[in-house]
Amino acid sequence: MSSVACTLEVAWDDGLIGYDFGPGHPLAPVRVELTIALARAFGIFDEPSVTVTVPRPATEDELELVHDPGYIAAVRRAGQTGRGDLRHGLGTPDDPVFAAMHEASALVAGATLAAARAVWTGQAEHAANVAGGLHHAMRASASGFCVYNDPAIAISWLLAQGAERVAYVDLDVHHGDGVQAAFYDDPRVLTISLHEHPATLFPGTGLPTETGRGAAAGTAVNVAFQAGTGDAGWLRALDAIVPPLLRAFRPDVLVSQHGCDSHRLDPLAHLELSLDAQRHAQTVLHELAHETAGGRWLVTGGGGYELVRVVPRCWTHLLAQAAGRPIDPLAQTPVAWREYVRDRTGRQPPDTMTDGATSEFTSFQLGFDPADPVDRAIMATRNAVFPAHGLNP
């Protein structure tokens, strides 16, 4: 798969950096700025198969595919007045009010919609919005650094265009609760979230027993990892859960959220992944997009709070993978980018595109160890949802 040249549309505008909760907030827009700079330094946007599209903000009607009109009005009002609205989660430490909050948030949603449009219309096989992936926002409230839920809006738009099945895979260390909630009753959408256990991390949801409701039973899938889980266990679970479900579901489009806060250096969570495991997961999802979804793959960013060493490298790998031109993990980061990082942040940039990990794991198919917490998590999830898809746990 890695040798296949894929067409990729990247939705980008410098205005996306305007989604900014202010100094000291963990979701610092410099992480996206450094990602785009690194991707450009590697020449990804110069590839003939890659197109960069300037997105427009999502319209009111598009936002209302997921969000309550009264909530949208509250976001607009808060950004104009500077006053919070705690009924709608606005003005909390996680989601402080900032000027033009509605406009900045609508542009993020619009960029993910532009990516969805590119994939659905065939403009490109794959499309990306690394500034997106704001998966915690609920129908009528902001949550967890997320104002408008751009992945859910894009999925709803795809369904409105005639997509019969959409699969969403969320690799963020935090449960993809907002996307799950948006489609908990909708059998057309399969949501799969791999995250740290809710007992130890926000948002406190994402148990394997959360499986969907009514006709959608079995379409909400949650894998909850104990704090401290590393590459081998995480990749073992990914392999045991995601490929079988995607092959059974056969989505028209695969949407994936690539929050990289599962990395061992992330300051807000407690998993122990390497950049190399995250890169391996990108490869797996790319291959599954071609195998199960006709190549239609929409990718977003997400969480990730190690702003210099982790986020830019992870998402540059993601863009390169989606372009069908993966970067050698042993490659040196470009000198000009390192200088830019030092000037911009005063921090020391990484020298290479790897953490030096192997990304090796043992397949779950070779045996189940009931004493292993990862294997217990795998079995809890498989028991909860596999039968609904005609699969043996």
DRENDO-1510 file (C-alpha; in Angstrom, 1 decimal, always signed):
<recs>
REC; n; res; u; v; w
REC; 1; MET; +0.0; +0.0; +0.0 .
REC; 2; SER; +2.7; +2.5; +0.9 .
REC; 3; SER; +4.0; +2.4; -2.7 .
REC; 4; VAL; +0.7; +3.4; -4.2 .
REC; 5; ALA; +0.3; +7.0; -5.2 .
REC; 6; CYS; -2.9; +8.2; -3.7 .
REC; 7; THR; -4.7; +11.5; -4.4 .
REC; 8; LEU; -5.0; +13.7; -1.3 .
REC; 9; GLU; -6.8; +16.9; -0.7 .
REC; 10; VAL; -5.7; +19.0; +2.3 .
REC; 11; ALA; -8.1; +21.6; +3.6 .
REC; 12; TRP; -5.9; +24.4; +5.0 .
REC; 13; ASP; -6.1; +28.1; +5.6 .
REC; 14; ASP; -3.9; +30.1; +8.0 .
REC; 15; GLY; -7.2; +31.2; +9.6 .
REC; 16; LEU; -7.5; +27.8; +11.2 .
REC; 17; ILE; -4.8; +28.9; +13.7 .
REC; 18; GLY; -7.5; +31.4; +14.9 .
REC; 19; TYR; -9.1; +28.5; +16.9 .
REC; 20; ASP; -7.3; +29.7; +20.0 .
REC; 21; PHE; -8.4; +29.5; +23.6 .
REC; 22; GLY; -5.6; +31.9; +24.7 .
REC; 23; PRO; -2.2; +31.8; +26.4 .
REC; 24; GLY; -1.6; +28.8; +28.6 .
REC; 25; HIS; -4.4; +26.7; +27.2 .
REC; 26; PRO; -3.2; +23.1; +26.3 .
REC; 27; LEU; -4.8; +23.2; +22.8 .
REC; 28; ALA; -2.2; +25.7; +21.5 .
REC; 29; PRO; -2.6; +26.4; +17.8 .
REC; 30; VAL; +1.2; +26.4; +17.3 .
REC; 31; ARG; +1.0; +22.6; +17.2 .
REC; 32; VAL; -1.0; +22.8; +13.9 .
REC; 33; GLU; +1.2; +25.6; +12.6 .
REC; 34; LEU; +4.3; +23.5; +13.2 .
REC; 35; THR; +2.7; +20.5; +11.6 .
REC; 36; ILE; +1.9; +22.4; +8.4 .
REC; 37; ALA; +5.4; +23.9; +8.3 .
REC; 38; LEU; +7.0; +20.4; +8.7 .
REC; 39; ALA; +4.8; +18.9; +6.0 .
REC; 40; ARG; +5.7; +21.7; +3.7 .
REC; 41; ALA; +9.4; +21.3; +4.5 .
REC; 42; PHE; +9.2; +17.6; +3.5 .
REC; 43; GLY; +7.6; +18.7; +0.2 .
REC; 44; ILE; +4.3; +16.9; +0.8 .
REC; 45; PHE; +2.2; +19.7; -0.6 .
REC; 46; ASP; +4.4; +19.8; -3.7 .
REC; 47; GLU; +3.5; +16.3; -4.7 .
REC; 48; PRO; +1.5; +16.2; -7.9 .
REC; 49; SER; -1.1; +14.0; -6.3 .
REC; 50; VAL; -1.7; +16.5; -3.4 .
REC; 51; THR; -4.1; +19.5; -3.6 .
REC; 52; VAL; -4.4; +22.2; -1.0 .
REC; 53; THR; -7.9; +23.7; -0.8 .
REC; 54; VAL; -8.8; +26.8; +1.1 .
REC; 55; PRO; -12.0; +26.0; +3.1 .
REC; 56; ARG; -14.9; +28.2; +3.8 .
REC; 57; PRO; -16.6; +28.4; +7.2 .
REC; 58; ALA; -19.5; +25.9; +7.8 .
REC; 59; THR; -22.9; +27.5; +7.3 .
REC; 60; GLU; -25.6; +27.7; +9.9 .
REC; 61; ASP; -27.5; +24.9; +8.2 .
REC; 62; GLU; -24.4; +22.7; +8.1 .
REC; 63; LEU; -23.7; +23.2; +11.8 .
REC; 64; GLU; -27.3; +22.4; +12.5 .
REC; 65; LEU; -26.7; +18.9; +11.1 .
REC; 66; VAL; -25.4; +18.2; +14.6 .
REC; 67; HIS; -25.8; +21.2; +16.8 .
REC; 68; ASP; -28.9; +22.9; +18.3 .
REC; 69; PRO; -29.6; +26.4; +16.8 .
REC; 70; GLY; -29.8; +27.9; +20.3 .
REC; 71; TYR; -26.3; +26.6; +21.0 .
REC; 72; ILE; -24.9; +28.0; +17.8 .
REC; 73; ALA; -26.4; +31.4; +18.7 .
REC; 74; ALA; -24.8; +31.1; +22.2 .
REC; 75; VAL; -21.4; +30.5; +20.7 .
REC; 76; ARG; -21.8; +33.5; +18.4 .
REC; 77; ARG; -23.0; +35.7; +21.3 .
REC; 78; ALA; -20.1; +34.6; +23.5 .
REC; 79; GLY; -17.5; +35.4; +20.9 .
REC; 80; GLN; -19.0; +38.8; +20.4 .
REC; 81; THR; -19.5; +39.8; +24.0 .
REC; 82; GLY; -16.7; +37.9; +25.7 .
REC; 83; ARG; -19.2; +36.6; +28.3 .
REC; 84; GLY; -19.5; +32.9; +29.0 .
REC; 85; ASP; -22.6; +30.8; +29.0 .
REC; 86; LEU; -22.2; +27.9; +31.4 .
REC; 87; ARG; -25.5; +26.3; +30.3 .
REC; 88; HIS; -23.7; +25.6; +27.0 .
REC; 89; GLY; -20.3; +24.8; +28.4 .
REC; 90; LEU; -18.9; +28.2; +27.3 .
REC; 91; GLY; -16.5; +30.0; +29.7 .
REC; 92; THR; -15.2; +27.0; +31.5 .
REC; 93; PRO; -11.4; +26.4; +32.1 .
REC; 94; ASP; -11.6; +23.8; +29.3 .
REC; 95; ASP; -13.6; +26.0; +26.9 .
REC; 96; PRO; -12.9; +29.6; +27.7 .
REC; 97; VAL; -14.6; +32.3; +25.5 .
REC; 98; PHE; -12.5; +34.0; +22.9 .
REC; 99; ALA; -13.2; +36.7; +20.3 .
REC; 100; ALA; -14.8; +35.4; +17.1 .
REC; 101; MET; -15.2; +32.0; +18.7 .
REC; 102; HIS; -18.1; +31.1; +16.3 .
REC; 103; GLU; -16.2; +32.2; +13.2 .
REC; 104; ALA; -13.0; +30.3; +14.2 .
REC; 105; SER; -15.0; +27.1; +15.1 .
REC; 106; ALA; -17.1; +27.3; +12.0 .
REC; 107; LEU; -13.9; +27.4; +9.9 .
REC; 108; VAL; -12.6; +24.2; +11.5 .
REC; 109; ALA; -15.9; +22.5; +10.7 .
REC; 110; GLY; -15.9; +23.9; +7.2 .
REC; 111; ALA; -12.4; +22.5; +6.6 .
REC; 112; THR; -13.6; +19.0; +7.6 .
REC; 113; LEU; -16.6; +19.4; +5.4 .
REC; 114; ALA; -14.4; +20.4; +2.5 .
REC; 115; ALA; -12.4; +17.2; +3.1 .
REC; 116; ALA; -15.7; +15.2; +3.2 .
REC; 117; ARG; -16.9; +16.8; +0.0 .
REC; 118; ALA; -13.6; +16.0; -1.8 .
REC; 119; VAL; -13.8; +12.3; -0.9 .
REC; 120; TRP; -17.5; +12.0; -1.6 .
REC; 121; THR; -17.4; +13.7; -5.0 .
REC; 122; GLY; -14.3; +11.8; -6.1 .
REC; 123; GLN; -12.1; +15.0; -6.3 .
REC; 124; ALA; -9.6; +13.0; -4.2 .
REC; 125; GLU; -9.4; +9.5; -2.7 .
REC; 126; HIS; -8.3; +10.8; +0.6 .
REC; 127; ALA; -8.7; +14.2; +2.3 .
REC; 128; ALA; -7.4; +15.7; +5.5 .
REC; 129; ASN; -8.1; +18.5; +8.1 .
REC; 130; VAL; -5.3; +18.3; +10.7 .
REC; 131; ALA; -6.9; +21.2; +12.6 .
REC; 132; GLY; -10.1; +19.2; +13.0 .
REC; 133; GLY; -11.1; +16.2; +15.1 .
REC; 134; LEU; -12.9; +18.2; +17.8 .
REC; 135; HIS; -14.8; +15.1; +18.9 .
REC; 136; HIS; -16.1; +16.1; +22.4 .
REC; 137; ALA; -18.5; +18.8; +21.4 .
REC; 138; MET; -22.2; +17.8; +22.1 .
REC; 139; ARG; -25.4; +18.9; +20.4 .
REC; 140; ALA; -25.9; +21.8; +22.8 .
REC; 141; SER; -22.6; +22.3; +24.7 .
REC; 142; ALA; -18.9; +22.8; +24.3 .
REC; 143; SER; -16.7; +20.2; +26.0 .
REC; 144; GLY; -13.1; +19.2; +26.2 .
REC; 145; PHE; -11.6; +22.0; +24.1 .
REC; 146; CYS; -14.2; +21.4; +21.4 .
REC; 147; VAL; -16.9; +23.9; +20.3 .
REC; 148; TYR; -18.3; +22.4; +17.1 .
REC; 149; ASN; -18.0; +18.7; +16.5 .
REC; 150; ASP; -16.5; +18.7; +13.0 .
REC; 151; PRO; -16.2; +14.9; +12.5 .
REC; 152; ALA; -19.9; +14.4; +13.4 .
REC; 153; ILE; -20.9; +17.3; +11.1 .
REC; 154; ALA; -18.9; +15.8; +8.2 .
REC; 155; ILE; -20.4; +12.3; +8.9 .
REC; 156; SER; -24.0; +13.8; +9.0 .
REC; 157; TRP; -23.3; +15.6; +5.7 .
REC; 158; LEU; -22.1; +12.4; +4.1 .
REC; 159; LEU; -25.3; +10.6; +5.2 .
REC; 160; ALA; -27.4; +13.5; +3.8 .
REC; 161; GLN; -25.6; +13.1; +0.4 .
REC; 162; GLY; -26.6; +9.4; +0.3 .
REC; 163; ALA; -23.8; +7.5; +2.1 .
REC; 164; GLU; -25.4; +4.4; +3.5 .
REC; 165; ARG; -22.7; +3.4; +5.9 .
REC; 166; VAL; -19.9; +5.5; +7.5 .
REC; 167; ALA; -17.3; +4.2; +9.8 .
REC; 168; TYR; -15.5; +6.4; +12.3 .
REC; 169; VAL; -12.3; +5.3; +14.1 .
REC; 170; ASP; -11.0; +7.5; +16.9 .
REC; 171; LEU; -7.4; +7.0; +18.0 .
REC; 172; ASP; -7.4; +9.9; +20.5 .
REC; 173; VAL; -6.4; +9.0; +24.1 .
REC; 174; HIS; -9.8; +10.5; +25.2 .
REC; 175; HIS; -13.1; +8.7; +24.4 .
REC; 176; GLY; -14.8; +10.1; +21.3 .
REC; 177; ASP; -17.9; +10.8; +23.2 .
REC; 178; GLY; -19.4; +13.5; +21.1 .
REC; 179; VAL; -19.3; +11.6; +17.9 .
REC; 180; GLN; -20.6; +8.5; +19.7 .
REC; 181; ALA; -23.5; +10.5; +21.1 .
REC; 182; ALA; -24.4; +12.0; +17.8 .
REC; 183; PHE; -25.0; +8.6; +16.2 .
REC; 184; TYR; -25.8; +6.3; +19.2 .
REC; 185; ASP; -29.2; +5.6; +17.6 .
REC; 186; ASP; -28.1; +5.4; +14.0 .
REC; 187; PRO; -27.2; +2.0; +12.6 .
REC; 188; ARG; -25.7; +3.7; +9.5 .
REC; 189; VAL; -22.7; +4.9; +11.5 .
REC; 190; LEU; -20.1; +2.6; +13.2 .
REC; 191; THR; -18.1; +4.5; +15.8 .
REC; 192; ILE; -14.9; +2.8; +17.2 .
REC; 193; SER; -12.9; +4.5; +19.9 .
REC; 194; LEU; -9.6; +3.3; +21.4 .
REC; 195; HIS; -8.9; +5.3; +24.6 .
REC; 196; GLU; -7.6; +5.4; +28.1 .
REC; 197; HIS; -10.1; +3.9; +30.6 .
REC; 198; PRO; -12.7; +6.4; +31.8 .
REC; 199; ALA; -11.8; +5.6; +35.4 .
REC; 200; THR; -8.6; +7.6; +34.9 .
REC; 201; LEU; -9.2; +10.1; +32.2 .
REC; 202; PHE; -11.7; +12.7; +30.8 .
REC; 203; PRO; -14.5; +12.5; +29.8 .
REC; 204; GLY; -15.3; +9.5; +32.0 .
REC; 205; THR; -17.2; +7.5; +29.4 .
REC; 206; GLY; -16.3; +4.9; +26.8 .
REC; 207; LEU; -16.9; +1.6; +28.6 .
REC; 208; PRO; -17.3; -1.5; +26.3 .
REC; 209; THR; -20.9; -1.8; +27.5 .
REC; 210; GLU; -21.7; +1.4; +25.6 .
REC; 211; THR; -22.7; -0.3; +22.4 .
REC; 212; GLY; -25.5; +1.8; +20.8 .
REC; 213; ARG; -29.3; +1.9; +21.2 .
REC; 214; GLY; -32.2; +0.2; +19.4 .
REC; 215; ALA; -31.5; -0.7; +15.8 .
REC; 216; ALA; -28.0; +0.7; +16.3 .
REC; 217; ALA; -27.0; -1.8; +19.0 .
REC; 218; GLY; -23.5; -3.0; +18.3 .
REC; 219; THR; -22.5; +0.1; +16.3 .
REC; 220; ALA; -20.8; +1.9; +19.2 .
REC; 221; VAL; -17.5; +0.2; +19.9 .
REC; 222; ASN; -15.2; +1.1; +22.8 .
REC; 223; VAL; -11.8; -0.2; +23.8 .
REC; 224; ALA; -10.7; +1.1; +27.2 .
REC; 225; PHE; -7.0; +0.7; +28.1 .
REC; 226; GLN; -5.5; +0.8; +31.5 .
REC; 227; ALA; -3.1; +3.7; +32.2 .
REC; 228; GLY; +0.4; +2.7; +31.2 .
REC; 229; THR; -0.5; +0.6; +28.2 .
REC; 230; GLY; +2.3; +0.7; +25.6 .
REC; 231; ASP; +2.8; +0.1; +21.9 .
REC; 232; ALA; +2.6; -3.7; +21.9 .
REC; 233; GLY; -0.7; -3.9; +23.8 .
REC; 234; TRP; -2.3; -1.0; +22.0 .
REC; 235; LEU; -1.4; -2.3; +18.6 .
REC; 236; ARG; -2.6; -5.8; +19.6 .
REC; 237; ALA; -6.0; -4.3; +20.5 .
REC; 238; LEU; -6.2; -2.2; +17.3 .
REC; 239; ASP; -5.5; -5.3; +15.2 .
REC; 240; ALA; -8.0; -7.5; +17.2 .
REC; 241; ILE; -10.9; -5.0; +17.0 .
REC; 242; VAL; -10.7; -2.6; +14.0 .
REC; 243; PRO; -10.0; -4.7; +10.9 .
REC; 244; PRO; -12.7; -7.4; +11.6 .
REC; 245; LEU; -15.4; -4.8; +12.3 .
REC; 246; LEU; -14.5; -2.6; +9.2 .
REC; 247; ARG; -14.5; -5.7; +7.0 .
REC; 248; ALA; -17.9; -6.7; +8.3 .
REC; 249; PHE; -19.4; -3.2; +8.1 .
REC; 250; ARG; -18.0; -2.3; +4.7 .
REC; 251; PRO; -18.4; +1.5; +5.0 .
REC; 252; ASP; -18.9; +3.8; +2.0 .
REC; 253; VAL; -16.4; +6.2; +3.7 .
REC; 254; LEU; -13.9; +5.7; +6.5 .
REC; 255; VAL; -13.4; +8.7; +8.8 .
REC; 256; SER; -10.6; +8.6; +11.3 .
REC; 257; GLN; -9.5; +10.9; +14.1 .
REC; 258; HIS; -5.8; +10.8; +14.9 .
REC; 259; GLY; -5.4; +12.5; +18.2 .
REC; 260; CYS; -1.8; +11.8; +19.2 .
REC; 261; ASP; -2.2; +12.4; +23.0 .
REC; 262; SER; -1.7; +8.6; +23.5 .
REC; 263; HIS; +2.0; +9.3; +23.2 .
REC; 264; ARG; +4.2; +8.7; +26.3 .
REC; 265; LEU; +5.3; +12.4; +26.3 .
REC; 266; ASP; +1.8; +13.8; +26.3 .
REC; 267; PRO; +1.2; +15.8; +29.5 .
REC; 268; LEU; -2.5; +15.3; +29.8 .
REC; 269; ALA; -2.9; +11.5; +29.7 .
REC; 270; HIS; -1.3; +8.2; +30.8 .
REC; 271; LEU; -0.7; +5.8; +27.8 .
REC; 272; GLU; +2.8; +5.0; +26.7 .
REC; 273; LEU; +2.8; +4.9; +23.0 .
REC; 274; SER; +5.6; +5.9; +20.6 .
REC; 275; LEU; +5.4; +7.9; +17.4 .
REC; 276; ASP; +6.2; +4.7; +15.6 .
REC; 277; ALA; +3.1; +2.9; +16.9 .
REC; 278; GLN; +0.9; +5.9; +15.9 .
REC; 279; ARG; +2.5; +5.8; +12.5 .
REC; 280; HIS; +1.8; +2.0; +12.2 .
REC; 281; ALA; -1.9; +2.7; +13.0 .
REC; 282; GLN; -2.0; +5.3; +10.2 .
REC; 283; THR; -0.7; +2.7; +7.8 .
REC; 284; VAL; -3.3; +0.1; +9.0 .
REC; 285; LEU; -6.2; +2.5; +8.5 .
REC; 286; HIS; -4.9; +3.6; +5.1 .
REC; 287; GLU; -4.9; +0.0; +4.0 .
REC; 288; LEU; -8.3; -0.7; +5.5 .
REC; 289; ALA; -9.7; +2.4; +3.7 .
REC; 290; HIS; -8.7; +0.8; +0.3 .
REC; 291; GLU; -9.8; -2.6; +1.4 .
REC; 292; THR; -13.2; -1.8; +2.9 .
REC; 293; ALA; -14.3; +1.7; +1.8 .
REC; 294; GLY; -13.2; +1.9; -1.9 .
REC; 295; GLY; -10.3; +4.1; -0.9 .
REC; 296; ARG; -12.5; +6.9; +0.5 .
REC; 297; TRP; -10.7; +8.1; +3.6 .
REC; 298; LEU; -11.2; +11.3; +5.5 .
REC; 299; VAL; -8.6; +12.0; +8.3 .
REC; 300; THR; -8.5; +14.7; +11.0 .
REC; 301; GLY; -6.2; +15.6; +13.8 .
REC; 302; GLY; -7.5; +15.8; +17.3 .
REC; 303; GLY; -5.8; +16.0; +20.7 .
REC; 304; GLY; -2.1; +16.1; +21.3 .
REC; 305; TYR; -0.4; +18.4; +23.8 .
REC; 306; GLU; +3.3; +17.8; +23.3 .
REC; 307; LEU; +3.4; +20.6; +20.8 .
REC; 308; VAL; +6.9; +20.3; +19.4 .
REC; 309; ARG; +8.2; +16.7; +19.6 .
REC; 310; VAL; +5.0; +14.8; +19.0 .
REC; 311; VAL; +2.1; +16.6; +17.2 .
REC; 312; PRO; +4.0; +17.9; +14.2 .
REC; 313; ARG; +5.8; +14.7; +13.4 .
REC; 314; CYS; +2.7; +12.5; +14.0 .
REC; 315; TRP; +0.5; +14.5; +11.7 .
REC; 316; THR; +3.2; +15.0; +9.1 .
REC; 317; HIS; +3.5; +11.2; +8.9 .
REC; 318; LEU; -0.3; +11.1; +8.6 .
REC; 319; LEU; -0.4; +13.5; +5.6 .
REC; 320; ALA; +2.5; +11.7; +3.9 .
REC; 321; GLN; +0.8; +8.4; +4.5 .
REC; 322; ALA; -2.5; +9.7; +3.0 .
REC; 323; ALA; -0.6; +11.0; +0.0 .
REC; 324; GLY; +0.8; +7.6; -0.6 .
REC; 325; ARG; +4.3; +8.9; +0.0 .
REC; 326; PRO; +5.2; +7.8; +3.6 .
REC; 327; ILE; +8.3; +9.4; +5.2 .
REC; 328; ASP; +11.1; +7.1; +6.2 .
REC; 329; PRO; +11.0; +7.2; +10.0 .
REC; 330; LEU; +14.8; +7.5; +10.1 .
REC; 331; ALA; +14.6; +10.6; +8.0 .
REC; 332; GLN; +16.1; +13.8; +9.5 .
REC; 333; THR; +13.8; +16.6; +10.2 .
REC; 334; PRO; +14.6; +19.5; +7.7 .
REC; 335; VAL; +17.1; +22.0; +9.1 .
REC; 336; ALA; +15.0; +24.9; +8.1 .
REC; 337; TRP; +12.1; +23.5; +10.1 .
REC; 338; ARG; +14.3; +23.0; +13.2 .
REC; 339; GLU; +15.3; +26.6; +13.0 .
REC; 340; TYR; +11.7; +27.7; +12.6 .
REC; 341; VAL; +10.7; +25.7; +15.7 .
REC; 342; ARG; +13.5; +27.3; +17.8 .
REC; 343; ASP; +12.6; +30.8; +16.6 .
REC; 344; ARG; +8.9; +30.2; +17.1 .
REC; 345; THR; +8.9; +28.3; +20.5 .
REC; 346; GLY; +12.4; +28.6; +22.0 .
REC; 347; ARG; +12.3; +24.8; +22.3 .
REC; 348; GLN; +14.6; +22.1; +20.9 .
REC; 349; PRO; +13.0; +20.3; +18.0 .
REC; 350; PRO; +13.4; +16.6; +17.3 .
REC; 351; ASP; +16.2; +15.5; +14.9 .
REC; 352; THR; +14.4; +12.5; +13.2 .
REC; 353; MET; +10.9; +11.3; +12.4 .
REC; 354; THR; +11.1; +8.3; +14.8 .
REC; 355; ASP; +11.1; +7.5; +18.5 .
REC; 356; GLY; +13.3; +4.4; +17.6 .
REC; 357; ALA; +10.5; +1.9; +18.6 .
REC; 358; THR; +9.8; -1.2; +16.6 .
REC; 359; SER; +5.9; -1.3; +16.6 .
REC; 360; GLU; +6.0; -5.0; +17.0 .
REC; 361; PHE; +3.1; -6.9; +18.7 .
REC; 362; THR; +1.7; -10.4; +19.0 .
REC; 363; SER; -1.5; -11.1; +17.2 .
REC; 364; PHE; -4.5; -11.7; +19.5 .
REC; 365; GLN; -5.4; -14.6; +17.1 .
REC; 366; LEU; -2.5; -16.6; +18.6 .
REC; 367; GLY; -4.1; -16.8; +22.0 .
REC; 368; PHE; -5.9; -15.0; +24.8 .
REC; 369; ASP; -4.2; -14.4; +28.2 .
REC; 370; PRO; -6.9; -13.8; +30.8 .
REC; 371; ALA; -4.3; -12.3; +33.2 .
REC; 372; ASP; -3.3; -9.6; +30.7 .
REC; 373; PRO; -5.3; -6.4; +31.2 .
REC; 374; VAL; -5.1; -5.6; +27.4 .
REC; 375; ASP; -6.5; -9.0; +26.5 .
REC; 376; ARG; -9.3; -8.5; +29.0 .
REC; 377; ALA; -10.1; -5.2; +27.4 .
REC; 378; ILE; -10.1; -6.8; +24.0 .
REC; 379; MET; -12.4; -9.5; +25.1 .
REC; 380; ALA; -14.8; -7.2; +26.8 .
REC; 381; THR; -15.2; -5.2; +23.6 .
REC; 382; ARG; -15.4; -8.2; +21.3 .
REC; 383; ASN; -18.0; -9.9; +23.5 .
REC; 384; ALA; -20.1; -6.7; +23.6 .
REC; 385; VAL; -20.3; -6.0; +19.9 .
REC; 386; PHE; -18.9; -8.7; +17.6 .
REC; 387; PRO; -22.0; -10.9; +17.7 .
REC; 388; ALA; -24.1; -8.0; +16.3 .
REC; 389; HIS; -21.8; -8.0; +13.2 .
REC; 390; GLY; -21.9; -11.8; +12.8 .
REC; 391; LEU; -18.4; -12.2; +14.2 .
REC; 392; ASN; -17.3; -14.7; +16.8 .
REC; 393; PRO; -15.8; -13.0; +19.9 .
</recs>
